[in-house]
Amino acid sequence: MPHCYSSNHSLPFLNDFSSRDRALAEKAIGKREDRQRKANASRGRKAEAHLDRSRKAVRDLLGAKKFAALREGLLRERLAFDDLGQPPQGLKRNYAKQKLASRRKVDALLRTLGPSRQKLARIIRDAAERAEDVLGPADGKTVAGYNLPKNLDKWTKLSPLHKFPLPWGPVLEDPSWSLYRPPFFGFLFSDDIVTSSNFRADWLLHLHPPSGLVGIEATMDCGDAGSFDFAHVIVESQIAVGFVPPVAGVIEVLIDAQSTMGTHRVEIEDEFGFSNAWCHQKNYLMMNVLHPNVPVPSLALMSSMDEDTGGDDVTTSRENLTRGQHYFAHLFSSGPVPAGQSVVVTAGTRTFDICRADDMELHSRTNFQWFINSVEVRISP
């Protein structure tokens, strides 16, 4: 089962760190990448084991010969159904009628093999429920994000700097908060992809630190699902700044981000067999502190969409966020940092899309882009 992890970063301000602090930051980056690779490899192994268990459950129910006969019959019917769409005769096809006829043929085949559709559907449904736990990300604590205008009271109380709108009002001096605004000069991005044999997954990065642009387009496509096909895409796009904690403690971060794109789309089409599919799409604002004491990033969920079908065709497009609107995240590091030691603080977005398909065609698309208008950092009181 294909699975991969990669990351890249550029932190030019590390040259301003002391040799000790620079070494610690680089060590933290190395540990983060190593941890992500190990987590990804573990997910891949668990996914393969889950796939083997699920297929074995079906084989045990049918027997090896009948299982092979069922898969061969499904493939034969898919190819025959596709042939019905070829021109010129296919231009006048009755798609719904032909789909129903094909499903009846598969049901007839199943009756000759013995077990009921309900028994097989139960195995597949149970496998689908377990797959999300197997593939879900293991790192990061998630809280809710906020639409800024609808939560203005909360925003203005979080920091004295919010007395005036950033960036249009005068920038106040406040000793407790360090304020960072574009242009930014550091960045970090990473991707984590797992796919079964019939899925293809890809992503496109949007990242321009001088303007504060961070974003991700992610796709997952399965044009011919067999049994127990699944995939996930986890991609992060972040800018980075340097911060010197005046005292030891947990780092608190406020991110003001402007949404310029935030679209969800899922297309699921029934094929034949024991159809079941789901797709979960999530986008977050996020922060991390690249220090050995901080094991995982902190996340604020900003937008999500979930689709689940037991055989019906589904096409859903949604845009939960308002383009041009400001949103904010209030986040805390997952561990404390010492006083007087320069650290790297990252801020940006993560997309986590995951899907599963049994005998269904599935196409998942997300596109989330943000301008990071300001990042405020302090040691939490």
C-alpha positions, -999 to +999 in steps of 0.1 A: +000+000+000+016+033-011+023+057+018+047+086+019+058+116+040+079+146+030+086+181+044+105+212+035+114+244+053+134+276+051+142+295+082+167+323+073+162+340+107+180+311+123+212+329+115+202+354+141+198+327+168+227+317+190+245+285+180+229+267+209+193+279+200+199+272+163+210+237+171+180+231+193+156+244+165+173+221+140+171+192+164+134+199+169+128+200+131+146+167+127+126+151+155+094+163+141+102+149+106+113+116+121+082+114+143+060+121+112+077+095+091+073+068+119+037+078+124+030+076+087+048+042+083+028+029+113-005+041+097+005+023+065+011-009+083-021-007+103-040+001+071-026-029+054-034-051+083-069-037+084-073-044+047-061-080+051-085-086+080-115-072+061-108-092+030-102-123+051-136-118+068-153-118+033-133-148+022-141-167+053-178-160+047-178-171+011-148-194+008-118-187-014-133-200-047-166-182-042-148-150-032-127-151-064-159-158-084-177-128-068-148-104-076-145-117-111-183-113-116-182-078-103-153-068-127-171-085-156-203-065-149-184-032-146-168-037-180-201-047-196-218-016-181-191+007-193-195-008-228-231+002-228-221+039-228-200+037-260-212+057-291-234+057-311-258+034-292-246+046-258-256+082-266-293+071-261-287+049-231-311+048-201-284+051-174-307+044-144-324+015-160-291-001-171-276+004-136-306-013-120-303-043-144-266-046-136-273-046-099-299-073-103-273-095-121-249-091-092-276-100-068-284-131-088-247-140-087-246-135-050-276-158-045-258-186-063-228-182-040-247-186-008-245-157+018-270-129+019-262-093+008-270-083+043-242-104+058-217-091+034-229-055+039-225-059+076-188-070+073-181-041+049-199-016+071-180-027+102-147-025+083-156+011+071-162+022+107-128+009+118-109+023+089-112+059+101-096+051+134-068+033+116-061+062+092-068+092+115-039+115+124-023+109+158-009+143+165-023+176+175-049+189+199-079+205+182-101+234+193-127+255+175-117+284+153-137+316+151-153+340+126-138+373+138-168+397+131-193+374+148-169+369+178-156+405+180-161+408+218-139+377+224-113+389+199-110+424+215-106+409+250-078+386+240-052+413+235-048+450+241-035+452+205-070+446+193-083+479+205-079+490+168-084+467+138-052+452+126-036+463+103-055+495+098-054+510+132-023+523+150-001+495+163+000+498+201+029+488+222+022+460+246+051+443+265+033+410+269+026+403+232+051+401+203+033+411+170+043+397+136+028+408+103+038+403+066+063+401+052+073+368+067+106+352+058+104+317+071+082+288+060+075+251+065+054+226+047+048+189+048+026+162+033+015+128+045-003+105+020-017+070+023-035+052-006-047+017-014-041+003-048-072+018-066-068+054-052-047+082-064-040+112-042-022+145-049-019+181-036-009+215-047+008+239-023+001+277-021+028+294-001+041+329-004+057+340+030+062+378+020+024+382+016+014+357+043-004+334+018-007+298+029-030+272+013-035+237+000-055+220-028-059+183-022-074+156-044-083+119-039-096+099-068-109+063-072-124+055-106-128+018-100-131+008-064-128-028-054-134-039-018-119-019+011-102+009-009-092+040+011-069+071+011-060+101+032-041+133+025-026+155+053-008+186+041+005+216+061+014+251+047+029+275+072+049+306+077+075+308+105+088+335+129+114+337+156+104+344+192+124+348+225+104+338+256+110+363+284+100+337+310+095+299+309+061+286+301+035+276+275+034+297+243+001+313+235-006+324+199-034+344+182-037+341+145-058+365+124-063+350+090-083+361+060-101+334+039-097+338+002-108+303-008-125+275+011-142+249-010-153+213-004-165+189-031-172+152-031-186+130-059-196+094-052-211+072-078-225+037-072-209+008-091-219-028-083-215-051-054-219-041-017-216-004-021-204+018+008-184+050+008-176+079+031-154+110+028-144+134+056-127+168+047-113+191+073-093+223+072-076+239+102-056+270+112-026+257+131+005+266+150+036+248+163+067+256+183+098+239+169+114+229+203+121+195+217+097+202+246+067+207+222+057+173+208+027+181+186+011+211+168-021+229+180-051+231+156-083+251+152-109+235+131-123+261+106-143+241+080-154+205+075-177+184+053-188+148+058-205+125+033-215+089+039-236+067+016-246+031+016-251+030-022-267+062-033-250+085-057-238+117-040-225+150-054-219+177-028-202+211-031-199+234-001-182+266+009-186+272+047-163+302+050-169+336+036-143+348+011-125+379+022-137+375+058-114+375+088-112+345+111-090+338+142-075+309+161-065+310+198-039+283+204-015+271+231+017+250+226+016+214+236+046+219+259+065+246+278+097+263+266+125+277+287+132+315+292+156+334+270+159+306+244+150+316+208+124+293+193+107+290+159+069+295+160+050+285+129+015+295+118-006+284+089-031+258+077-036+220+076-059+200+054-069+165+064-090+146+039-098+109+043-121+086+024-131+050+019-149+033-010-163-002-016-175-008-051-181+029-056-164+056-076-152+085-055-136+119-062-127+143-034-115+180-039-107+207-014-091+241-019-083+263+011-062+294+010-056+320+037-037+353+042-021+353+076-026+390+086-010+388+120+005+364+145+007+374+182+029+354+205+034+355+242+041+332+272+006+324+286+001+340+320 
